[in-house]
Amino acid sequence: MNIGQASRATGVSSKMIRYYESVGLIRPADRTESNYRDFSDRDVNELRFIRRARNLGFSVEEITHLLSLWRDRERPSRDVKAIAEKHVADLDARIAEMSAMADTLRDLARCCAGDDRPDCPILTDLAAPHAAPGPAPTKTRRGSKPAASS
């Protein structure tokens, strides 16, 4: 099947298929006599695998490793499980960071009067120097609780 048909069959855009091919995530598709890509059932299955892995948030590097394990019928499942568990830990860390950011922004929004005055604790906090990038603890304002930090 051509790239458009492979795209429709897998839910992976033609642009991403070309990208995956250029970075070596998938093997270059066979070519027809007129030089069009010709995707096999195996190629389509790999593209579906990649789409599902991307939907679960795996990086291209992780997918490369997962694909090599998937292709290797002799691989121990512990190798696959280790990748999945590391990815879950990374997701949990990102969730905690995002939760801390949301808590900080909620606190700042509560502190902002949101009226016609120019005073705005949100902008004041954004302009303040913070020790580290990412969500930073905010100062207590008008009886509010400090935001959680990570």
N, C-alpha and C positions, 0 to 999 in steps of 0.2 A: 504494500500500500504506500501511497505517496505521503509526504509530510502533513498535508492537510487532513488526510484520512487518519493518519496516526494521531494527530492532534485531537481530532473529534473522538476517536476511540479511547483515548487515555485521559483527556481533560488537561493535557499539558500543551501550552501554546507552541506554535511553530517556532517562535523566537526562542523560547526556553529549550526546545528540542535542539536547535542549532547551538545554543550556549552549552548545553550538557555535552554535546558532541565535541565542541571546541575545547572544553576543559578536560576531556577524557573520561567523563562520568559514564557515558555510553560509547560503545564502539561506533565508528563511522558506519553509517548505513550503506548497504550495497547501492550501486548506481545502475540505472537503466541505460540503454544505449544512447538515449537523449540526455543523459547525465542528471536525471532526477533521482532524488533519494528513493530507495525502495526498502521499506521497513518490513521485517519478518514478524511472525507471531512472537518469537522470542524477544525482539526489540520492543514490541508493544507491551509485553508482560513486564519488561524491565522499566519502561516508562511509567506504567501503572504503579510499580513498586516505588519508584522515585517520587511520584506524586503523593502517594500515601505517606512516605517517610517525610517529605517536605511538609505535608499537612500536620504531622506530629512534631514539627519544629526541628528536625534533624538538620545539621549543616551539610553542605556538599561534601565536606571531608568525611563526616560521619557516614553519609550515604554511600560514599565510595567504599568505605570499610564494610558496611552492611551488605552492599552488593557483592563484594568479594566473598563474604561469608555465605551469602545465599547461593552463589554459584558453586561453592565448594561443598559437595554433599558429604564430605568426610569431616567437616568442622565440628568441634564440640559446641553444644548449645551454650555452655558457660561463657564463651566469648561474646555471643550475641547478647546474653543477659547482662554482662558487664557493661556493654555499651548502653543498653537501655537504662540500667540503674544509674549510670553516670549522667545520662541525659535527664532523668527524673530529678536527680539532685540539682542539676543546673537550672531546671525549670523551677524547682522549689525556691532556689536562691533568687531567681529573677522575680518570682511572685512576691517574695518577702520584700525585695527592694521596691517593687512597684506599689506594694501596700504601704510601705513607709512614705513613699512620695505622695500617695493619695491622702494619707493621714496629715502630712505637712500642709498640703494644699487645702484640705478641709479646714484645718486650724487657721490658716491665713485667710481663707474666705470668710470664716466666722468673725475674724477680727476686723474685717473691712466693712465699713458702714454702708458702702455701696450707694452713697448719696451724691449730691452735687459738689461736695467738698473735694479739693484735690488730694487731701491726705489719703494714702493708700498703703496699708501694711504689706500688701502683696508686693508692690513695686519696691518698697523699702527693703524687704527681705531679699528680693532678687538682686538688688544693687549692693547688698552687704557682703563683705568678704567672708567666705566660709573656709574652714580648714581643709576640707576634702571635697572633691566633686561628688555629685549625686545628692540625694536627699539630705539636707542638713537640719539639725534641730533649730527651731525658731524660738525667739524670745517670748516670754509670757507677756501678753498684752491684755490690758483691761480685764483682768480676772480670768483669762482663759488658761487652759492647761498647755504646757509645752508639747509640741508634736513629738511623736516617737521618732527615733533615729535608728539607722541600721548599723 
